[in-house]
Amino acid sequence: MSLLGKILAILNLLAACAFAMLALMDYGKRDSWAHAVFMADLRINGLPVDDSEPVDPGLPSKRELDNQTLKQLFQPAGGNEVHTQEEELNKVYQRLKSDINGNRVEGTKVQKLARVLLPLAGTVQERSNLLRLITDPRPDDEGQIAVLQGAFDKAFSQPAKSSPEKRTAIAHVLFNVADVFGTPSLNRLVVVVGLEATVKEIDNQASLLRSLVSDTQQSNERERLAYLRQHNRLVSLVQDLAADLQRQKEFYAALEGKKSGQAGKGGQDEINKEQKLQRDAVTKRLEEEKANTKDRKDYISILEKSLDQARQKLGQAQKTNQEIEARIRELEKVKDRQSGELP
């Protein structure tokens, strides 16, 4: 081989090495960008719903998640990684069940079950009933425990097959029990179900809370009117009874004056007995009316408490929704920019 041929061979070898180096650098950069896009997708869409392959090819599957990716994803939420949303739901279920049956959380079993179910209640009547149970100091009733336990188990039971409805149902349950008994916070919820599902659930909850506020206000107004009617009725009753009592006093005074020299001890005892029976009847009727009025007053207090809680949760949900929407926009910008840079 001539000298020129040797020189050309060496140059070709060097060019091949340089090309290989460039190819490796390009692959490394592409892999880094692809991983960044995948992490952005995870933060938007959340973990896989369960072990099965997702119906939507744009959603992640369990086989795509390695330990390093999960560790990076759960680091802002305090670790304790899970692979699927269903796994997280089962963990939360077991944790709540342990707290309900154990002694770590104060209260009766009925009270603790009611505390878990309260944020999941969809009507004013359900919330009012659960609030009554939460504040009820009486010992546990086995029949009531069975009813509440069934509702608790039903809330955490999900369809076996992966579907968009299952994804929505899991987000609904995890969002509403996010702060019960110190269970994982909203940050962990966003990691598990994704920003998109979290925003959708916050919107649904905001709509539900607005409906509850309206229903509570209407119910409050009805109860106030009923309370006023009952109060006016009671006042009128007291006035009528007072007038009757005064007339009876005057009647018996006149009767005693007329029969002062004639009525013996037996006649006076009969008069006293009749007076006592009438006083007892009046007292009993007054007590019944007072009890009815007190029950309505207590129910109004419960409705007002439920209304305040709904307003507070609505304000928190709207604030969180705004923050999450801002994060989604930032992630979408990053994803679009990195997708545009991919060769």
SEZA-829322 format. One line per field, with one value per residue (C-alpha): residue in one letter; y negated, x, z negated; residue number from 1. Coordinates in Angstrom, 1 decimal. Layout:
N
residu	(a / ...)
Y	(Y / ...)
X	(X / ...)
Z	(Z / ...)
num	(NUM / ...)
***
This chain:
343
residu	(m / s / l / l / g / k / i / l / a / i / l / n / l / l / a / a / c / a / f / a / m / l / a / l / m / d / y / g / k / r / d / s / w / a / h / a / v / f / m / a / d / l / r / i / n / g / l / p / v / d / d / s / e / p / v / d / p / g / l / p / s / k / r / e / l / d / n / q / t / l / k / q / l / f / q / p / a / g / g / n / e / v / h / t / q / e / e / e / l / n / k / v / y / q / r / l / k / s / d / i / n / g / n / r / v / e / g / t / k / v / q / k / l / a / r / v / l / l / p / l / a / g / t / v / q / e / r / s / n / l / l / r / l / i / t / d / p / r / p / d / d / e / g / q / i / a / v / l / q / g / a / f / d / k / a / f / s / q / p / a / k / s / s / p / e / k / r / t / a / i / a / h / v / l / f / n / v / a / d / v / f / g / t / p / s / l / n / r / l / v / v / v / v / g / l / e / a / t / v / k / e / i / d / n / q / a / s / l / l / r / s / l / v / s / d / t / q / q / s / n / e / r / e / r / l / a / y / l / r / q / h / n / r / l / v / s / l / v / q / d / l / a / a / d / l / q / r / q / k / e / f / y / a / a / l / e / g / k / k / s / g / q / a / g / k / g / g / q / d / e / i / n / k / e / q / k / l / q / r / d / a / v / t / k / r / l / e / e / e / k / a / n / t / k / d / r / k / d / y / i / s / i / l / e / k / s / l / d / q / a / r / q / k / l / g / q / a / q / k / t / n / q / e / i / e / a / r / i / r / e / l / e / k / v / k / d / r / q / s / g / e / l / p)
Y	(0.0 / -3.4 / -6.2 / -8.0 / -4.9 / -4.5 / -8.1 / -7.8 / -4.6 / -6.3 / -9.3 / -7.0 / -5.2 / -8.5 / -9.7 / -6.5 / -6.9 / -10.5 / -9.5 / -6.8 / -9.3 / -11.7 / -8.9 / -8.0 / -11.6 / -12.1 / -8.9 / -10.0 / -13.4 / -11.8 / -9.4 / -12.2 / -14.2 / -11.1 / -10.4 / -14.1 / -13.8 / -10.5 / -12.1 / -15.0 / -12.6 / -10.8 / -14.0 / -14.9 / -11.5 / -9.8 / -6.2 / -3.2 / -2.4 / 1.3 / 4.1 / 4.5 / 2.6 / -0.7 / -1.1 / -4.4 / -4.0 / -7.4 / -6.4 / -4.7 / -1.0 / 0.7 / 2.4 / -1.0 / -2.1 / -1.0 / -1.7 / -4.7 / -6.4 / -5.7 / -7.0 / -10.2 / -10.6 / -10.1 / -12.1 / -15.3 / -13.3 / -11.7 / -8.4 / -5.1 / -4.3 / -2.3 / -1.1 / -1.6 / -3.7 / -0.6 / 0.3 / -3.1 / -2.8 / 0.5 / -0.9 / -3.8 / -1.4 / 0.8 / -2.3 / -3.7 / -0.3 / 0.1 / -3.4 / -2.7 / 0.6 / -0.5 / -3.0 / -5.5 / -7.8 / -8.9 / -8.2 / -5.3 / -3.1 / -4.7 / -8.2 / -7.2 / -5.5 / -8.7 / -10.9 / -8.9 / -8.8 / -12.5 / -14.0 / -11.3 / -12.3 / -13.7 / -15.2 / -17.6 / -14.9 / -12.4 / -15.0 / -16.0 / -12.3 / -11.7 / -14.9 / -13.8 / -10.5 / -12.2 / -14.3 / -11.5 / -10.4 / -7.2 / -3.8 / -1.9 / -0.3 / 2.9 / 2.3 / -1.2 / 0.1 / 2.7 / 0.1 / -2.3 / 0.5 / 1.5 / -2.0 / -2.3 / 1.0 / 0.0 / -3.4 / -1.6 / 1.2 / 0.5 / 2.2 / 5.1 / 4.0 / 0.9 / -1.9 / -5.7 / -5.4 / -3.4 / -6.1 / -8.8 / -6.7 / -6.2 / -9.9 / -10.7 / -8.5 / -9.4 / -13.1 / -13.0 / -11.0 / -12.8 / -14.4 / -11.9 / -10.5 / -11.8 / -9.8 / -10.9 / -14.6 / -16.3 / -16.3 / -12.5 / -12.4 / -14.5 / -12.1 / -9.0 / -10.1 / -12.9 / -16.6 / -16.1 / -13.8 / -15.9 / -19.1 / -17.2 / -15.9 / -19.4 / -20.8 / -18.1 / -18.7 / -22.5 / -21.9 / -19.5 / -21.9 / -24.8 / -22.6 / -21.6 / -25.2 / -26.1 / -23.1 / -23.8 / -27.5 / -26.4 / -23.8 / -26.3 / -28.7 / -26.1 / -25.0 / -28.7 / -29.2 / -26.0 / -27.1 / -30.5 / -28.9 / -26.4 / -29.2 / -31.4 / -28.4 / -27.8 / -31.4 / -31.4 / -28.2 / -29.6 / -32.7 / -30.6 / -28.3 / -31.3 / -32.8 / -29.5 / -29.1 / -32.6 / -31.9 / -28.6 / -30.4 / -33.0 / -30.2 / -28.2 / -31.2 / -32.1 / -28.5 / -28.3 / -31.6 / -30.3 / -26.9 / -28.1 / -27.1 / -24.2 / -22.3 / -19.8 / -18.4 / -15.9 / -18.6 / -20.7 / -17.6 / -17.0 / -20.6 / -20.3 / -17.1 / -18.5 / -21.5 / -19.3 / -17.2 / -20.3 / -21.7 / -18.4 / -18.4 / -22.0 / -21.2 / -18.1 / -19.9 / -22.7 / -20.2 / -18.5 / -21.8 / -22.8 / -19.5 / -19.9 / -23.4 / -22.3 / -19.5 / -22.0 / -24.4 / -21.6 / -20.6 / -24.2 / -24.3 / -21.1 / -22.5 / -25.7 / -23.8 / -21.7 / -24.9 / -26.4 / -23.3 / -23.2 / -26.8 / -26.3 / -23.2 / -25.0 / -27.8 / -25.4 / -23.4 / -26.5 / -27.7 / -24.2 / -24.0 / -27.3 / -26.1 / -22.7 / -24.3 / -26.6 / -23.5 / -21.7 / -24.7 / -24.7 / -21.0 / -21.2 / -24.0 / -21.9 / -18.9 / -20.8 / -22.4 / -19.1 / -17.3 / -20.0 / -19.5 / -15.7 / -14.8)
X	(0.0 / 1.3 / 1.9 / -1.2 / -3.3 / -2.0 / -2.7 / -6.3 / -6.9 / -5.7 / -8.0 / -10.9 / -10.3 / -10.2 / -13.3 / -15.1 / -14.1 / -15.3 / -18.6 / -19.0 / -18.4 / -20.9 / -23.4 / -23.0 / -23.2 / -26.4 / -27.9 / -27.1 / -28.7 / -31.7 / -32.1 / -31.9 / -34.6 / -36.8 / -36.5 / -37.4 / -40.5 / -41.5 / -41.2 / -43.3 / -45.9 / -45.9 / -46.5 / -49.4 / -51.0 / -49.9 / -49.0 / -50.5 / -54.0 / -53.1 / -50.9 / -52.6 / -51.6 / -53.3 / -56.1 / -54.7 / -51.2 / -50.2 / -50.5 / -47.6 / -47.5 / -46.1 / -43.2 / -41.9 / -41.3 / -38.0 / -36.9 / -34.8 / -37.6 / -40.1 / -37.5 / -37.1 / -40.9 / -41.8 / -38.9 / -41.0 / -43.8 / -41.5 / -40.7 / -42.6 / -42.9 / -45.8 / -46.0 / -49.8 / -52.7 / -54.5 / -51.6 / -51.7 / -55.5 / -55.0 / -52.3 / -54.5 / -57.4 / -55.3 / -53.9 / -57.4 / -58.8 / -56.0 / -56.7 / -60.4 / -59.9 / -56.9 / -56.3 / -54.0 / -56.9 / -59.3 / -63.0 / -65.4 / -65.4 / -68.6 / -67.1 / -63.9 / -65.9 / -68.0 / -64.9 / -63.6 / -67.0 / -67.8 / -65.7 / -67.1 / -70.7 / -72.5 / -75.6 / -76.4 / -78.5 / -75.6 / -73.2 / -75.7 / -76.2 / -72.4 / -71.8 / -74.3 / -72.5 / -69.1 / -70.4 / -72.4 / -70.7 / -72.7 / -71.0 / -70.7 / -73.8 / -73.1 / -75.8 / -74.5 / -71.0 / -72.1 / -73.8 / -70.8 / -68.3 / -70.2 / -70.1 / -66.4 / -65.6 / -67.8 / -66.0 / -62.6 / -63.9 / -63.0 / -63.8 / -61.4 / -60.7 / -58.6 / -60.6 / -60.9 / -63.8 / -61.5 / -58.8 / -61.5 / -62.9 / -59.5 / -58.6 / -62.0 / -61.4 / -57.7 / -58.5 / -61.2 / -59.3 / -56.0 / -56.0 / -58.0 / -56.0 / -52.8 / -52.9 / -50.7 / -51.0 / -52.1 / -48.5 / -48.5 / -52.0 / -50.6 / -47.7 / -50.0 / -52.9 / -51.3 / -51.9 / -54.7 / -56.8 / -56.2 / -57.4 / -60.5 / -61.3 / -60.8 / -63.2 / -65.7 / -65.4 / -65.7 / -68.9 / -70.2 / -69.3 / -71.1 / -74.1 / -73.8 / -73.5 / -76.7 / -78.6 / -77.4 / -78.5 / -81.9 / -82.2 / -81.0 / -83.7 / -86.4 / -85.2 / -85.1 / -88.6 / -89.7 / -87.9 / -89.6 / -93.0 / -92.3 / -91.1 / -94.1 / -96.3 / -94.6 / -94.9 / -98.6 / -99.0 / -97.3 / -99.4 / -102.6 / -101.6 / -100.7 / -104.1 / -105.8 / -103.8 / -104.8 / -108.4 / -108.2 / -106.5 / -109.2 / -111.9 / -110.4 / -109.8 / -113.5 / -114.5 / -112.3 / -113.9 / -117.4 / -116.7 / -114.3 / -116.7 / -118.3 / -115.5 / -113.8 / -110.3 / -111.4 / -112.9 / -109.6 / -107.5 / -109.7 / -109.1 / -105.4 / -105.2 / -107.0 / -104.7 / -101.6 / -102.9 / -103.5 / -100.0 / -98.4 / -100.2 / -99.1 / -95.5 / -95.4 / -96.7 / -94.2 / -91.3 / -92.4 / -92.5 / -89.1 / -87.6 / -88.9 / -87.6 / -84.1 / -84.0 / -84.6 / -82.0 / -79.4 / -80.1 / -79.7 / -76.3 / -75.2 / -76.3 / -74.4 / -71.3 / -71.5 / -72.0 / -68.8 / -66.8 / -68.0 / -67.1 / -63.6 / -63.0 / -64.3 / -61.8 / -58.9 / -59.9 / -60.0 / -56.6 / -55.1 / -56.7 / -55.0 / -51.6 / -51.9 / -53.1 / -50.0 / -47.8 / -49.5 / -48.8 / -45.2 / -44.8 / -46.5 / -44.2 / -41.1 / -42.5 / -43.2 / -39.8 / -38.0 / -40.1 / -39.3 / -35.6 / -35.6 / -34.0)
Z	(0.0 / 0.9 / -1.7 / -0.5 / -1.0 / -4.5 / -5.3 / -3.9 / -5.9 / -9.1 / -8.4 / -7.7 / -11.0 / -12.9 / -11.2 / -12.1 / -15.8 / -15.7 / -14.2 / -16.8 / -19.6 / -18.1 / -17.8 / -21.5 / -22.6 / -20.5 / -21.9 / -25.5 / -24.9 / -23.2 / -26.1 / -28.6 / -26.8 / -26.4 / -30.2 / -30.9 / -28.7 / -30.3 / -33.8 / -32.7 / -31.4 / -34.7 / -36.6 / -34.4 / -34.0 / -37.2 / -37.9 / -36.0 / -37.4 / -38.0 / -36.8 / -33.4 / -30.3 / -29.9 / -27.2 / -26.1 / -24.6 / -25.8 / -29.5 / -31.3 / -32.2 / -35.2 / -33.2 / -32.2 / -35.9 / -37.4 / -41.0 / -40.2 / -38.3 / -41.2 / -43.7 / -41.7 / -41.3 / -45.0 / -46.4 / -46.8 / -48.5 / -51.1 / -49.5 / -50.2 / -46.5 / -44.9 / -41.4 / -40.7 / -41.9 / -43.0 / -45.2 / -46.8 / -47.3 / -49.1 / -51.3 / -52.4 / -53.0 / -55.3 / -57.1 / -57.8 / -58.7 / -61.3 / -62.7 / -63.0 / -64.8 / -66.9 / -69.7 / -67.9 / -67.0 / -69.8 / -69.6 / -69.2 / -66.2 / -64.9 / -65.3 / -63.4 / -60.6 / -60.3 / -60.1 / -57.2 / -55.3 / -56.0 / -53.1 / -50.7 / -51.5 / -48.5 / -50.1 / -52.9 / -54.7 / -54.6 / -56.0 / -58.7 / -59.7 / -59.8 / -61.8 / -64.4 / -64.7 / -65.1 / -68.0 / -69.6 / -72.8 / -73.3 / -73.1 / -69.8 / -68.4 / -66.5 / -64.0 / -63.2 / -63.0 / -60.4 / -58.2 / -58.3 / -57.8 / -54.7 / -53.3 / -54.1 / -52.3 / -49.3 / -48.9 / -48.5 / -46.2 / -42.6 / -39.2 / -38.5 / -34.9 / -34.3 / -32.8 / -32.8 / -35.3 / -37.6 / -37.4 / -38.2 / -41.1 / -42.7 / -42.4 / -44.1 / -47.1 / -47.6 / -47.3 / -49.9 / -52.5 / -51.9 / -55.4 / -57.5 / -60.4 / -59.1 / -55.8 / -52.9 / -51.9 / -48.7 / -47.4 / -47.4 / -45.7 / -42.8 / -42.4 / -42.4 / -40.3 / -38.3 / -37.9 / -35.3 / -37.5 / -40.6 / -38.8 / -37.5 / -40.9 / -42.5 / -39.9 / -40.7 / -44.4 / -44.0 / -42.0 / -44.7 / -47.5 / -45.8 / -45.5 / -49.2 / -50.2 / -48.3 / -49.7 / -53.2 / -53.0 / -51.8 / -54.4 / -57.0 / -56.0 / -56.1 / -59.6 / -60.8 / -59.6 / -61.3 / -64.5 / -64.4 / -63.9 / -66.8 / -69.0 / -68.3 / -68.9 / -72.2 / -73.3 / -72.4 / -74.3 / -77.4 / -77.3 / -77.0 / -79.8 / -82.0 / -81.3 / -82.1 / -85.3 / -86.4 / -85.8 / -87.7 / -90.6 / -90.8 / -90.5 / -93.4 / -95.5 / -95.1 / -95.8 / -98.9 / -100.1 / -99.7 / -101.3 / -104.0 / -106.7 / -105.0 / -103.2 / -105.4 / -105.1 / -102.5 / -100.2 / -100.4 / -99.6 / -96.5 / -95.3 / -95.9 / -94.0 / -91.0 / -91.0 / -91.1 / -88.1 / -86.0 / -86.9 / -86.0 / -82.7 / -81.9 / -82.9 / -80.8 / -77.7 / -78.2 / -78.5 / -75.3 / -73.4 / -74.8 / -73.7 / -70.2 / -70.0 / -71.3 / -68.7 / -65.9 / -67.3 / -67.5 / -63.9 / -62.7 / -64.6 / -62.8 / -59.4 / -60.1 / -61.0 / -57.8 / -55.8 / -57.3 / -56.6 / -53.0 / -52.5 / -53.9 / -51.8 / -48.7 / -49.3 / -49.8 / -46.7 / -44.5 / -45.7 / -45.2 / -41.8 / -40.7 / -41.9 / -40.1 / -36.9 / -37.0 / -37.5 / -34.6 / -32.3 / -33.3 / -32.7 / -29.3 / -28.3 / -29.3 / -27.5 / -24.3 / -24.3 / -24.9 / -22.4 / -19.8 / -20.5 / -19.9 / -16.5)
num	(1 / 2 / 3 / 4 / 5 / 6 / 7 / 8 / 9 / 10 / 11 / 12 / 13 / 14 / 15 / 16 / 17 / 18 / 19 / 20 / 21 / 22 / 23 / 24 / 25 / 26 / 27 / 28 / 29 / 30 / 31 / 32 / 33 / 34 / 35 / 36 / 37 / 38 / 39 / 40 / 41 / 42 / 43 / 44 / 45 / 46 / 47 / 48 / 49 / 50 / 51 / 52 / 53 / 54 / 55 / 56 / 57 / 58 / 59 / 60 / 61 / 62 / 63 / 64 / 65 / 66 / 67 / 68 / 69 / 70 / 71 / 72 / 73 / 74 / 75 / 76 / 77 / 78 / 79 / 80 / 81 / 82 / 83 / 84 / 85 / 86 / 87 / 88 / 89 / 90 / 91 / 92 / 93 / 94 / 95 / 96 / 97 / 98 / 99 / 100 / 101 / 102 / 103 / 104 / 105 / 106 / 107 / 108 / 109 / 110 / 111 / 112 / 113 / 114 / 115 / 116 / 117 / 118 / 119 / 120 / 121 / 122 / 123 / 124 / 125 / 126 / 127 / 128 / 129 / 130 / 131 / 132 / 133 / 134 / 135 / 136 / 137 / 138 / 139 / 140 / 141 / 142 / 143 / 144 / 145 / 146 / 147 / 148 / 149 / 150 / 151 / 152 / 153 / 154 / 155 / 156 / 157 / 158 / 159 / 160 / 161 / 162 / 163 / 164 / 165 / 166 / 167 / 168 / 169 / 170 / 171 / 172 / 173 / 174 / 175 / 176 / 177 / 178 / 179 / 180 / 181 / 182 / 183 / 184 / 185 / 186 / 187 / 188 / 189 / 190 / 191 / 192 / 193 / 194 / 195 / 196 / 197 / 198 / 199 / 200 / 201 / 202 / 203 / 204 / 205 / 206 / 207 / 208 / 209 / 210 / 211 / 212 / 213 / 214 / 215 / 216 / 217 / 218 / 219 / 220 / 221 / 222 / 223 / 224 / 225 / 226 / 227 / 228 / 229 / 230 / 231 / 232 / 233 / 234 / 235 / 236 / 237 / 238 / 239 / 240 / 241 / 242 / 243 / 244 / 245 / 246 / 247 / 248 / 249 / 250 / 251 / 252 / 253 / 254 / 255 / 256 / 257 / 258 / 259 / 260 / 261 / 262 / 263 / 264 / 265 / 266 / 267 / 268 / 269 / 270 / 271 / 272 / 273 / 274 / 275 / 276 / 277 / 278 / 279 / 280 / 281 / 282 / 283 / 284 / 285 / 286 / 287 / 288 / 289 / 290 / 291 / 292 / 293 / 294 / 295 / 296 / 297 / 298 / 299 / 300 / 301 / 302 / 303 / 304 / 305 / 306 / 307 / 308 / 309 / 310 / 311 / 312 / 313 / 314 / 315 / 316 / 317 / 318 / 319 / 320 / 321 / 322 / 323 / 324 / 325 / 326 / 327 / 328 / 329 / 330 / 331 / 332 / 333 / 334 / 335 / 336 / 337 / 338 / 339 / 340 / 341 / 342 / 343)
***
